[in-house]
Amino acid sequence: MFLYLAMIDSDADKSKFEILYSEYKNLMYYTANRILRNSNDAEDVVHQAFLKVIEILDTISSPRCHKTRALLVTITEHKAIDLYREKQRRNVLPLAEEYIGAAPAAEIERLAERDTLAAAIASLPPRYRSVLLLRYDCGYSNAEIANILDTTEPNVRKLIQRAKEKLSAALSGMEEP
């Protein structure tokens, strides 16, 4: 943790990061390990995710809230998927890609019972679900989302457009997302 704190200038940001680190490091490790199924790779992903958090630390207003939790999980998922894809390019080992970043079936069923919209969002592919949640649940701008997801702003706009189309189709029952 001292390595991270050395990268942060202000005492307020250091304090905020300490809270984020202590509150979410285990959740982030669990998220990465669930995707990668490798503890060493999961540790690397958590490190990369915390480096990304330091970059966007000023956009995090409250370290102990559901939006911050969702943000950190999303960053970790994306870093884990990036590492997974990188390893896929180097190794040709078959892995069950359909489960990467997907919400557990029990969670989707629980959401479906509670709210049709939440169920439709939960059934979207992980990339579309993440971009919608970052935009409309967490309230981030397209530029901030582009920074979080390591992509461009036009790509974020296109992802949001496609996610809305998939969500609309899922809600109307015309096609599966």
C-alpha positions in Angstrom: 0.0 0.0 0.0 2.9 2.3 0.6 3.8 2.2 -3.1 0.3 3.5 -4.0 0.4 6.2 -1.3 3.7 7.4 -2.7 2.0 8.1 -6.0 -0.7 10.3 -4.4 0.0 14.0 -3.6 -2.7 15.3 -1.2 -3.4 14.0 2.3 -7.1 13.9 1.6 -6.6 11.7 -1.5 -4.3 9.5 0.5 -6.9 9.1 3.2 -9.6 8.3 0.6 -7.3 5.7 -1.1 -6.6 4.1 2.3 -10.3 3.6 2.8 -10.8 2.3 -0.7 -7.9 -0.1 -0.3 -9.0 -1.5 3.0 -12.7 -1.7 2.1 -12.4 -3.2 -1.4 -9.1 -5.1 -1.9 -10.7 -8.4 -1.0 -13.7 -7.9 -3.2 -11.5 -6.9 -6.1 -9.3 -9.9 -5.6 -12.4 -12.2 -5.5 -13.7 -10.6 -8.7 -10.4 -11.0 -10.5 -9.9 -14.6 -9.3 -13.5 -15.5 -10.3 -12.7 -14.5 -13.9 -9.1 -15.7 -14.1 -9.1 -18.7 -11.8 -5.5 -18.0 -10.9 -4.5 -16.3 -7.7 -1.2 -14.8 -9.0 -3.0 -13.3 -12.0 -5.8 -12.0 -9.7 -3.2 -10.2 -7.6 -1.7 -8.6 -10.7 -5.1 -7.5 -11.8 -5.9 -6.0 -8.4 -2.6 -4.1 -8.6 -3.4 -2.8 -12.1 -6.9 -1.8 -10.9 -5.6 0.2 -8.0 -3.2 2.0 -10.3 -6.2 2.9 -12.4 -8.1 4.0 -9.3 -5.2 6.4 -8.5 -5.6 8.0 -11.9 -9.3 8.6 -11.4 -9.2 9.2 -7.6 -10.5 12.8 -7.9 -13.8 11.5 -9.6 -14.6 9.4 -6.6 -16.6 11.5 -4.2 -17.5 9.0 -1.5 -15.3 5.9 -0.8 -18.0 4.0 1.0 -21.0 3.9 -1.3 -22.6 1.4 -3.8 -21.5 3.5 -6.8 -17.8 3.4 -5.7 -18.1 -0.4 -5.1 -19.6 -0.8 -8.6 -16.9 1.3 -10.1 -14.1 -0.7 -8.5 -15.7 -4.0 -9.5 -16.1 -2.8 -13.1 -12.5 -1.6 -13.3 -11.3 -5.0 -11.9 -13.5 -7.0 -14.3 -12.2 -5.0 -17.2 -8.5 -5.4 -16.1 -9.1 -9.2 -15.6 -10.7 -9.6 -19.0 -7.9 -7.7 -20.6 -5.4 -10.0 -19.0 -7.5 -13.1 -19.9 -7.6 -12.0 -23.6 -3.8 -11.3 -23.6 -3.2 -14.8 -22.2 -5.6 -16.2 -24.8 -3.6 -14.6 -27.6 -0.4 -16.2 -26.3 -1.8 -19.6 -25.3 -4.4 -21.6 -27.1 -6.1 -23.1 -24.1 -9.8 -23.5 -24.2 -11.6 -21.7 -21.3 -15.3 -21.1 -20.7 -15.5 -17.6 -22.0 -19.3 -17.5 -21.6 -18.8 -17.1 -17.8 -16.3 -14.3 -17.9 -17.8 -11.2 -16.3 -21.3 -12.6 -16.3 -23.4 -12.2 -13.3 -24.2 -15.5 -11.4 -27.4 -17.1 -12.4 -28.8 -16.8 -8.9 -28.2 -13.0 -8.9 -29.9 -12.6 -12.3 -33.0 -14.6 -11.1 -33.2 -12.5 -7.9 -33.1 -9.3 -10.1 -35.7 -10.7 -12.4 -38.1 -11.3 -9.6 -37.6 -7.8 -8.2 -37.6 -5.6 -11.3 -38.0 -6.2 -15.1 -35.7 -3.4 -16.0 -33.0 -4.7 -13.7 -33.4 -8.2 -15.1 -33.1 -6.9 -18.6 -29.9 -5.0 -17.7 -28.5 -8.0 -15.9 -29.0 -10.1 -19.0 -27.0 -7.8 -21.2 -23.4 -8.8 -22.1 -21.0 -7.6 -19.5 -19.5 -4.7 -21.6 -22.9 -3.2 -22.3 -24.1 -3.7 -18.8 -21.0 -2.0 -17.4 -21.2 1.0 -19.6 -24.9 1.5 -18.8 -24.3 1.2 -15.1 -21.4 3.6 -15.2 -23.3 6.1 -17.2 -26.8 6.0 -15.6 -26.3 4.5 -12.2 -23.0 6.0 -11.2 -23.5 9.2 -13.3 -20.1 9.3 -15.0 -19.6 11.3 -18.1 -18.6 9.7 -21.4 -15.1 11.1 -21.0 -14.8 9.6 -17.5 -16.2 6.3 -18.7 -13.6 6.3 -21.5 -10.9 6.8 -19.0 -12.2 4.1 -16.7 -12.5 1.5 -19.5 -9.3 2.6 -21.3 -11.1 3.4 -24.5 -12.1 6.4 -26.6 -15.1 8.7 -26.0 -16.6 7.9 -29.5 -16.3 4.2 -28.6 -18.2 4.9 -25.3 -21.0 6.7 -27.1 -21.3 3.7 -29.5 -21.3 1.2 -26.7 -24.0 3.2 -24.9 -26.1 3.3 -28.1 -25.7 -0.4 -28.7 -26.5 -1.2 -25.1 -29.6 0.9 -25.3 -30.7 -1.0 -28.4 -30.1 -4.4 -26.8 -31.9 -3.2 -23.7 -34.9 -2.0 -25.7 -35.0 -5.3 -27.6 -34.8 -7.3 -24.4 -37.6 -5.2 -22.8 -39.9 -5.5 -25.8 -39.3 -9.2 -25.9 -38.5 -9.2 -29.6 -35.0 -10.7 -29.2 -32.6 -12.1 -26.7 -29.8 -9.7 -25.7 
